[in-house]
Amino acid sequence: MSATLNDIAQHAAVSVSTVSRVLNDQGNVSLEARARVLEAVKTLGYRKRARQTAGDGAVLLLIRQEAAQTNQDGSLAIEMERLLLAGIQPVLRAQGLAQRIVYTKMAAQEDEALLAEQPDIVGVIMVGGIVNRDYLALLQTKRIPFVVAGAHVRPLQASCVMPDFHQGMVQLVEHLAQRGRRRIGFVNGPPATTTSQEKYLGLRLGLALHGLDYEESRIVSGCFSFESGDRLTRSLLEQHPDLDAIVYGDDHMAIGGLRALRSLGRSIPDDVAVAGCYDYEIARYTEPPLTSISFDKARIGALAARRLCSLLAEPDDQEWFLLLPTALAIRAST
């Protein structure tokens, strides 16, 4: 196993950034520290890896099969994955790295076969918040650099870039509390995803900060679809007809919820305030327009691609967990 920048940093008793500056012949390093780094490089037998180019192999962009729907112009219909790719692809292209998009069911056996069939893969970016941890562990075993764009995979140590859903939910609950909402329900996404976990924890913290009651039965989980939002909203209101606000883990679920509320004769937002998450373009065209947690999806993709490029140029075993800030897009539904 070849030495990493972290190995050199530990051996020389300096930071990883200092090691990087020495190896790239940059300034702001003392003569003593530079000498220790160079001695560690020699002792550990470290060899700086040449930057990967298109001719050396390809970066695999893995996208869940459910997101494979396309618009008439050939672009992805699922906005999250489409905008993540819009951020990823220019960064890889600028570095001369070939790209290969593959849609996957996230099954471990399928993805292991994928690696066997494509031995020229030099790195992987998991595009979207639904990931297969067994597959990521396989990549680690094979020493293939990878980055997750859209979620975290803790406790697995890996580089990830995602929105700060936790803080976004805290901000959303504060907004609802300021509007006088006291009985808030939550229609979350799949409980197995780390994004859904972060939203749930943020909601609970927001309720506690504003002295609002938490009831487990006010929290339900489903999938990111119109139908799921419609069905779960009806079920939630059967148990809690007094809810004056419902938060959804995804805008598509919220749109299903809007339909259910209208069919039940509930006025929005007078009777029930409604808010979603991801701020998809369609949120501006619902009736009423949908309040949603917003963030820069393309920037998440770009940062994930830059991290992968750095791993290809200077391999290290550091876990980068980048959180991008969120903001509330406040509209008439709340």
DOZA-20099 format. One record per residue (C-alpha): residue in three letters; residue number from 1; x, z, y. Coordinates in steps of 0.2 Angstrom, whole numbers, plus 5000, padded with zeros to 4 digits. Each point is the difference from the previous one (the first is absolute). Layout:
BEGIN
NODE  aa   i   xx   zz   yy
NODE ALA NUM    X    Z    Y
...
END
This chain:
BEGIN
NODE  aa   i   xx   zz   yy
NODE MET   1 5000 5000 5000
NODE SER   2 5008 4995 5017
NODE ALA   3 5002 5012 5014
NODE THR   4 4988 5001 5014
NODE LEU   5 5001 5004 5018
NODE ASN   6 4993 5017 4996
NODE ASP   7 5014 5003 4987
NODE ILE   8 5013 4996 5013
NODE ALA   9 4992 5011 5014
NODE GLN  10 5000 5015 4988
NODE HIS  11 5018 4997 4995
NODE ALA  12 5006 4998 5018
NODE ALA  13 4989 5014 5006
NODE VAL  14 4992 4989 5014
NODE SER  15 4983 4992 5003
NODE VAL  16 4994 4984 4992
NODE SER  17 4999 4992 5017
NODE THR  18 5018 5004 5003
NODE VAL  19 5005 4991 4983
NODE SER  20 4990 4985 5006
NODE ARG  21 5009 4999 5017
NODE VAL  22 5017 5001 4991
NODE LEU  23 4996 4987 4988
NODE ASN  24 4993 4988 5013
NODE ASP  25 5015 5004 5012
NODE GLN  26 4990 5008 5013
NODE GLY  27 5005 5013 5013
NODE ASN  28 4995 5018 5003
NODE VAL  29 5009 5007 4985
NODE SER  30 5015 5011 5002
NODE LEU  31 5016 4995 4992
NODE GLU  32 4999 5015 4988
NODE ALA  33 4983 4996 4994
NODE ARG  34 5005 4981 4998
NODE ALA  35 5015 5005 4989
NODE ARG  36 4989 5011 4989
NODE VAL  37 4987 4986 4998
NODE LEU  38 5013 4987 4996
NODE GLU  39 5008 5012 4987
NODE ALA  40 4983 5003 4992
NODE VAL  41 4998 4981 4999
NODE LYS  42 5016 4998 4991
NODE THR  43 4998 5015 4988
NODE LEU  44 4982 4995 4995
NODE GLY  45 5004 4982 4999
NODE TYR  46 4986 4995 5011
NODE ARG  47 4998 4981 5004
NODE LYS  48 4990 4994 5014
NODE ARG  49 4986 4989 4993
NODE ALA  50 4999 4983 5008
NODE ARG  51 4983 4997 5009
NODE GLN  52 4988 4991 4988
NODE THR  53 4995 4982 5005
NODE ALA  54 4986 4989 4994
NODE GLY  55 5012 4992 4987
NODE ASP  56 5004 5017 4993
NODE GLY  57 4983 5004 4994
NODE ALA  58 4982 5005 5007
NODE VAL  59 4991 5014 5007
NODE LEU  60 4984 5004 4990
NODE LEU  61 4985 5004 5011
NODE LEU  62 4987 5008 4988
NODE ILE  63 4982 5000 5006
NODE ARG  64 4985 5008 4990
NODE GLN  65 4989 4987 4991
NODE GLU  66 4985 5005 5009
NODE ALA  67 5008 4994 5017
NODE ALA  68 5002 4983 4993
NODE GLN  69 4985 4993 5009
NODE THR  70 5004 4987 5013
NODE ASN  71 4992 4992 5015
NODE GLN  72 4997 4982 5003
NODE ASP  73 5017 4998 5008
NODE GLY  74 5008 5008 4985
NODE SER  75 5004 5017 5008
NODE LEU  76 4996 5016 4991
NODE ALA  77 4982 5006 5003
NODE ILE  78 5005 5018 4999
NODE GLU  79 5006 5004 5017
NODE MET  80 5012 5015 4996
NODE GLU  81 5010 4989 4988
NODE ARG  82 5000 4985 5011
NODE LEU  83 5007 5009 5015
NODE LEU  84 5013 5009 4990
NODE LEU  85 5006 4983 4994
NODE ALA  86 5000 4994 5018
NODE GLY  87 5012 5013 5004
NODE ILE  88 5011 4999 4984
NODE GLN  89 5003 4982 4998
NODE PRO  90 5008 4995 5017
NODE VAL  91 5013 5015 4997
NODE LEU  92 5004 4993 4983
NODE ARG  93 5001 4982 5006
NODE ALA  94 5012 5005 5014
NODE GLN  95 5012 5007 4988
NODE GLY  96 4999 4985 4989
NODE LEU  97 4991 5009 4986
NODE ALA  98 4989 4990 4988
NODE GLN  99 4983 5007 4997
NODE ARG 100 4988 5000 4985
NODE ILE 101 4982 5006 5002
NODE VAL 102 4993 5007 4984
NODE TYR 103 4982 5007 4997
NODE THR 104 5000 5014 4988
NODE LYS 105 4987 5011 4991
NODE MET 106 5013 5014 5002
NODE ALA 107 5002 5002 4981
NODE ALA 108 5017 5007 4995
NODE GLN 109 5002 4988 4985
NODE GLU 110 4995 4985 5011
NODE ASP 111 5012 5004 5013
NODE GLU 112 5014 5004 4988
NODE ALA 113 4998 4982 4992
NODE LEU 114 5000 4993 5018
NODE LEU 115 5017 5007 5003
NODE ALA 116 5006 4993 4983
NODE GLU 117 4993 4983 5005
NODE GLN 118 5009 5000 5017
NODE PRO 119 5017 5006 4998
NODE ASP 120 5005 4994 5017
NODE ILE 121 4990 5013 5009
NODE VAL 122 5012 5010 5012
NODE GLY 123 4987 5011 5008
NODE VAL 124 4981 5004 5000
NODE ILE 125 4987 5005 5014
NODE MET 126 4984 5008 4994
NODE VAL 127 4987 4993 5012
NODE GLY 128 4985 5011 5003
NODE GLY 129 4995 5018 4996
NODE ILE 130 4996 4999 4982
NODE VAL 131 5016 5001 4989
NODE ASN 132 5006 5003 4983
NODE ARG 133 5012 5014 4999
NODE ASP 134 5006 4996 4982
NODE TYR 135 5005 4983 5006
NODE LEU 136 5010 5007 5015
NODE ALA 137 5008 5012 4988
NODE LEU 138 5005 4985 4989
NODE LEU 139 5008 4992 5016
NODE GLN 140 5010 5015 5003
NODE THR 141 5006 5000 4982
NODE LYS 142 5006 4982 5002
NODE ARG 143 5007 5004 5017
NODE ILE 144 4990 4987 5009
NODE PRO 145 4997 5005 5019
NODE PHE 146 4982 5001 5005
NODE VAL 147 4989 5006 5014
NODE VAL 148 4982 5005 5001
NODE ALA 149 4990 4993 5015
NODE GLY 150 4984 5009 5003
NODE ALA 151 5001 5016 4990
NODE HIS 152 5012 5014 4994
NODE VAL 153 5003 5003 4982
NODE ARG 154 5006 5018 5000
NODE PRO 155 5006 5010 4990
NODE LEU 156 5009 4984 4995
NODE GLN 157 5015 4998 5012
NODE ALA 158 4999 4983 5008
NODE SER 159 5000 4991 5017
NODE CYS 160 4982 4998 5006
NODE VAL 161 4992 4995 5017
NODE MET 162 4982 5005 5003
NODE PRO 163 4988 5005 5014
NODE ASP 164 4998 5018 5005
NODE PHE 165 4983 5001 4992
NODE HIS 166 5001 5019 5000
NODE GLN 167 5001 5001 5019
NODE GLY 168 4988 4986 5002
NODE MET 169 4986 5010 4991
NODE VAL 170 5004 5016 5010
NODE GLN 171 4998 4989 5016
NODE LEU 172 4984 4993 4994
NODE VAL 173 4992 5017 4995
NODE GLU 174 5005 5006 5018
NODE HIS 175 4991 4985 5007
NODE LEU 176 4984 5004 4990
NODE ALA 177 5001 5018 5005
NODE GLN 178 5001 4996 5018
NODE ARG 179 4985 4989 4998
NODE GLY 180 4990 5016 4993
NODE ARG 181 5001 4995 4982
NODE ARG 182 5000 5015 4988
NODE ARG 183 4995 4994 4983
NODE ILE 184 5012 4987 4995
NODE GLY 185 5000 4991 4983
NODE PHE 186 5014 4989 4993
NODE VAL 187 5000 4985 4989
NODE ASN 188 5018 4998 4994
NODE GLY 189 5009 4986 4991
NODE PRO 190 5007 5002 4982
NODE PRO 191 5006 5018 4997
NODE ALA 192 5016 4994 4991
NODE THR 193 5007 4991 5015
NODE THR 194 5012 5010 5012
NODE THR 195 4991 4992 5015
NODE SER 196 4984 5008 4994
NODE GLN 197 5009 5017 4998
NODE GLU 198 5007 4999 5017
NODE LYS 199 4983 4996 5008
NODE TYR 200 4992 5015 4990
NODE LEU 201 5013 5012 5006
NODE GLY 202 4999 4994 5018
NODE LEU 203 4981 5002 5000
NODE ARG 204 5001 5018 4993
NODE LEU 205 5012 5005 5013
NODE GLY 206 4990 4992 5014
NODE LEU 207 4984 5010 4994
NODE ALA 208 5010 5016 4999
NODE LEU 209 5008 4997 5018
NODE HIS 210 4983 4998 5007
NODE GLY 211 4991 5014 4991
NODE LEU 212 4989 4988 4990
NODE ASP 213 4993 5004 4983
NODE TYR 214 5008 4992 4985
NODE GLU 215 4989 4997 4984
NODE GLU 216 5007 4991 4985
NODE SER 217 4984 4991 4997
NODE ARG 218 5001 4991 5016
NODE ILE 219 5015 4991 4994
NODE VAL 220 4998 4985 4988
NODE SER 221 5012 4987 4994
NODE GLY 222 4998 4981 4996
NODE CYS 223 5008 4984 5001
NODE PHE 224 5004 4990 5016
NODE SER 225 4985 4989 5000
NODE PHE 226 4983 4997 5010
NODE GLU 227 4990 5004 4984
NODE SER 228 5009 5017 4997
NODE GLY 229 4997 5005 5018
NODE ASP 230 4982 4996 4999
NODE ARG 231 4997 5009 4983
NODE LEU 232 5010 5015 5004
NODE THR 233 4992 5002 5017
NODE ARG 234 4983 5001 4992
NODE SER 235 5006 5012 4987
NODE LEU 236 5008 5011 5014
NODE LEU 237 4985 5001 5011
NODE GLU 238 4989 5005 4985
NODE GLN 239 5010 5015 4998
NODE HIS 240 5003 5003 5019
NODE PRO 241 4986 4992 5010
NODE ASP 242 5006 5011 5015
NODE LEU 243 5017 4991 5002
NODE ASP 244 5003 4995 5018
NODE ALA 245 5016 4990 4997
NODE ILE 246 5008 4990 4986
NODE VAL 247 5018 4995 4999
NODE TYR 248 5005 4986 4988
NODE GLY 249 5017 4997 4993
NODE ASP 250 4999 4981 5003
NODE ASP 251 4991 4989 5012
NODE HIS 252 4992 4990 4986
NODE MET 253 4992 5016 4993
NODE ALA 254 4994 5005 5017
NODE ILE 255 4991 4983 5002
NODE GLY 256 4991 5004 4984
NODE GLY 257 4996 5017 5007
NODE LEU 258 4993 4992 5016
NODE ARG 259 4988 4990 4989
NODE ALA 260 4995 5015 4990
NODE LEU 261 4996 5010 5015
NODE ARG 262 4990 4986 5008
NODE SER 263 4990 4998 4985
NODE LEU 264 4996 5019 4999
NODE GLY 265 4994 5000 5018
NODE ARG 266 5015 5009 5008
NODE SER 267 5005 4995 5017
NODE ILE 268 5019 4997 5003
NODE PRO 269 5007 5010 5009
NODE ASP 270 4986 5010 5006
NODE ASP 271 4995 5007 4983
NODE VAL 272 5017 4997 4991
NODE ALA 273 5017 4995 5007
NODE VAL 274 5010 4989 4989
NODE ALA 275 5019 4997 5000
NODE GLY 276 5011 4989 4989
NODE CYS 277 5019 4998 4997
NODE TYR 278 5012 4985 5002
NODE ASP 279 4991 4992 5015
NODE TYR 280 4998 4983 4992
NODE GLU 281 4995 4986 5011
NODE ILE 282 4982 5001 4993
NODE ALA 283 4998 5018 5008
NODE ARG 284 4998 4992 5017
NODE TYR 285 4985 4990 4994
NODE THR 286 4989 5012 4991
NODE GLU 287 4984 5007 5007
NODE PRO 288 5004 5011 5008
NODE PRO 289 5019 4997 5002
NODE LEU 290 5010 5011 4988
NODE THR 291 5011 5014 5006
NODE SER 292 5016 5000 4989
NODE ILE 293 5017 5007 4997
NODE SER 294 5012 4986 5006
NODE PHE 295 5018 4996 4997
NODE ASP 296 5013 4985 5001
NODE LYS 297 4999 4993 4982
NODE ALA 298 5013 4986 5003
NODE ARG 299 5012 5013 5007
NODE ILE 300 4999 5010 4984
NODE GLY 301 5004 4984 4990
NODE ALA 302 5015 4996 5012
NODE LEU 303 5007 5017 4998
NODE ALA 304 4998 4999 4981
NODE ALA 305 5009 4984 5000
NODE ARG 306 5014 5006 5011
NODE ARG 307 5003 5015 4989
NODE LEU 308 5001 4989 4985
NODE CYS 309 5013 4989 5009
NODE SER 310 5010 5015 5003
NODE LEU 311 5000 5005 4982
NODE LEU 312 5006 4983 4995
NODE ALA 313 5014 4999 5012
NODE GLU 314 5005 5019 4999
NODE PRO 315 4993 5008 4984
NODE ASP 316 4996 5018 5001
NODE ASP 317 4989 5013 4992
NODE GLN 318 4992 5007 5015
NODE GLU 319 4981 5003 5000
NODE TRP 320 4993 4993 5017
NODE PHE 321 4982 5005 5003
NODE LEU 322 4995 4992 5016
NODE LEU 323 4983 5005 5008
NODE LEU 324 4993 4988 5014
NODE PRO 325 4988 5008 5012
NODE THR 326 4981 4997 5000
NODE ALA 327 4988 4999 5014
NODE LEU 328 4981 5000 5002
NODE ALA 329 4991 4985 5004
NODE ILE 330 4984 5008 5007
NODE ARG 331 4985 4989 5000
NODE ALA 332 4981 5003 5000
NODE SER 333 4997 5006 4983
NODE THR 334 5006 5018 5005
END
